[in-house]
């Protein structure tokens, strides 16, 4: 596995990924606003992870909406399904399915959303094309991807801290996760996949923690960096933590630790 696609083991961390949901919630809200789903819509959430923002939509519209969630990682789908069952959201369906191989018929859905999944697809163009294929003519979509490495400071800090301390194949997957960021990159990918009625805009939100210790505890408890820590010499773990703490210093205030992150949101329709 190259450093370009050395992603976390999504199956391993599925039950722990919800530790990050409060930080990602603003992106989910922006996607739902852009999607503008209404009662009677059939909605598909691609790369649904542990179920957000689809489950938020289900809570709001309940039985008035037909909701399907897919993810390539079986562990993520299982975690999302357990949450829906606990909350009594029985009308939401879940399937383990990569975006590049959607098994739905053409023009199956009125709305499609995807939060921070497209850049992680094995083949983003193919995945985008499949999503467009199963969208009904006139249907709406809303997709979010991370912007540039500099606009995702927490991952950039980890990349710098682990670089040269672990073998290259275990570097944090900065290049892959930010592969659709930068001027025009996401636009070109969408056009190559067949989209022709859309806009892409940049937005900023913040990871917010009371202290650096709370932030660091979330990293460790979620095991989002398990691969990196597993490859790291034991006597360097504290050095990595201390280096990242230095990077974080400028984002401290009397209100706590607030770290800006930027993402790109594509919204539009499938032309009839």
N, C-alpha and C positions, 0 to 999 in steps of 0.2 A: 504493500500500500504506500503510495507516494505521499509526500507532505502536502500535495495539492488537495487530496481528498481524504485526509486522515480525520474523519469525523468522529465524534463521540459514538460509543456503542449505545444507540438509542433504545435497544431492547433492554440493556442492562440498567439504564438510568430512568426508564419510563416511570416507575413508581415514585421517583424523587424529583422529576422535572417540574412538578407543580410548585416547588419552592421558588421558581422564577416567574410564575404567572402574575403575581402582583406587579412586577416590574414591566412586564410586557402588556399589561392590560390596556394602556393608552393606544397601542397599535391595534389591538382587537376592536376597540371602540371606533377608531378611524375607519377600519375596514367595514364594519357593520354600517356606519353612516354612509360610506361610499356605495355599499351594496344595495341599500334601500330596499331590502326584502319586505314583502307585504303578505298578508294572509292569502293562502292559496298557492304561493310559490313553492316550487320544488328546488331545493338548494343543495349544492354539493360543496363540502369543505375538503380540499385536497391537502395532503400532508397535515392532517388534523392534529397530530401529536396526541396529547392527553385530552383533547376535546375542545380547546378554546381557539377562536371565539364562537365556535358553533354551539356549544352548550349554553352560552349566554343568550344566543338567539333563540334557542329552544325554550329557555326559561321565560323569555319575553312574549313569544308568540305561541308556545305550547302546541296544542293539537291543530292549530290553524296553519301549520307549516309542515312541509314534507322534507325532512332533513336526512341526508346521507353523508357520512364521514369516512374517508379512506386515508390510509397511511401505509407506507412500505414496510414499516417496522411493526411486527406482530405485537411486541410488548407495548407499544404506544396505543394500539387499537384496544388491547385488553384493558389497559389502565383507563382509557376513556369510557369504555363500555361499563366498567365497574362504577365509575362516577355517575354515569347516567342512570344506572340501576338504583344506586343508593338514593338518588334524588327523585326517583319515580318518573324519569323522562323516557317513557317506554316507547315513544314514537320515533326515536332517533335510531338509525341503523348504522352499523359500523362494519367495515370490511378491510382486511389487509390487502392492499393493492398499490403497486407503484403507479405514479402518474403517467409514466410512459406506456402503460398497458391497461388503461381503463377499459373495463368490460361492458360499459353501458352503451346502448344504442346511440346513434347520432341524435342530436337535438333532444336530449333527455331532461335538461335542467333549465330553469328560469334564471338562476343565479349561481355563480361559482366564486368561491373565495379561497385564498391561500395566504397564510401568514408565515413568512420566513421559511418557505419550503423550496421554492423554485430553484434557488442557487445551489441547493443540495441535491437536486435530481442528478442521476447518472448522466442523463441527457436532457438539459433544460429545454432546448428547442423542441424536442420530441414531446416532452411533458406538456409544454405550453400548447402545442398543436392538438394534443389529445383533449386538453381542457376546452379548447375552442370547438373541437368537433362535437363534444357532448353538450355544448351550450345551445339553447334554442335561438333561432334568428330573432333579434331584438332583445335577447337576454343580456343581463348585466354581469360584469365581473369586477372583482377588486382583489389585487395582489400586492403584497408587501415583500420587499427584499432589503437586505442591508445595503448601505451605501459603501463608501470607500473604507480602507483600513483605518485611516486617520479619524473617520467619523464613528468608529466602533472602538473606543479607547480601551475598554476592559479586555477585549480579546487581543488588541495590539500590545497592551502591557504584558499579558501572559506570553505572547509570542516572543517579545524581547527577553523576558525573564527565563524562559525555557531554552531559547536559542543558545546553542553551544554548550548546554548542560545535558541535553539528551540527544540521541541520534536523530538525524534529520527526519526520518520517517515518523518520528513521534512529536514533531513540532505541532503546536496548535494550528488547526486548519484555516488560518487567516485568509489565504489566497482563495480558497474555495468558497468560504462563507461571504466574502466581499467581491466575488467574481462578477456580479452584475451591477456593481456600483460604478460611480464615475459618470461624467457627462456622456449621454447618448447610448451607453452600453445596454441598459434595460430596454430602451426604445428600439434599438436595432434587433434585439432578441425577439421582441414581440412582433415586429414587422416580418422577420424571417419566419416566424411561426404562423403567419397569416393574419395577424390582427391589423386592422386599418382604421378603427374608430376608438381612439383612446387618448388619455393624457397621463403624463407621469410627473409627479410633484415630489419635492423633498420636504420631509418633516423631521422635527427633533422632539425627542422625549427624554426623560431622565430615569436612570436607575437611582433609587433613593434608599439610603440606609442610615440608621441612627449613628453608626460608627463604622470604621474600617473593619473592626472585628466582626460585626454583623455581616458585612459583605464577604469577608473571608470565610466565615462559617458556612455561608450559603454555597460558596464554591466547593468547599470540602464535603458538605452534607449531600449536595446534589450529585457529586461525582462527575460533574461536567468535564473535569480535567483528569479523569481516572487514568487514561492512557499516559498522559504526561507524567503524573506522579509515579506511576508504576515503573517508568523508565528512568526516573530521577534517582541518583545516588541519595541514600537516606540522609547523609550529613549535609545535603544541600537544600532540603525542604524549607528550612527556616530562612535560608538565603533568598530563595524565590519569593517567599512571603514578604520579607523585608524590602526587596527590590520593588515589588508591586505596591507596597505601602508608600514608598517614596513617590512613585508615579501618581498615586492618588492624592497626595498632599494638597495640590492646588485646588481640589474640588471639595475641600472641607469648608464648612461655615458653622455658624452658631446653630443652624437648623440640622446639621448632620452632614452626611456625605451625599452629594448630588452630582451624578456623572452624566453628561449629555451624550446621547447617541442619535445618529441620523439614519433615516431609512427612506426608501423610495416607495411611493404608492402609485400603482397603475390602476386606473379605473376607466371603464368604457362599456361599449355595447358590441354585440355581434350584429353586423349589418344584415338585414333580410336578404 
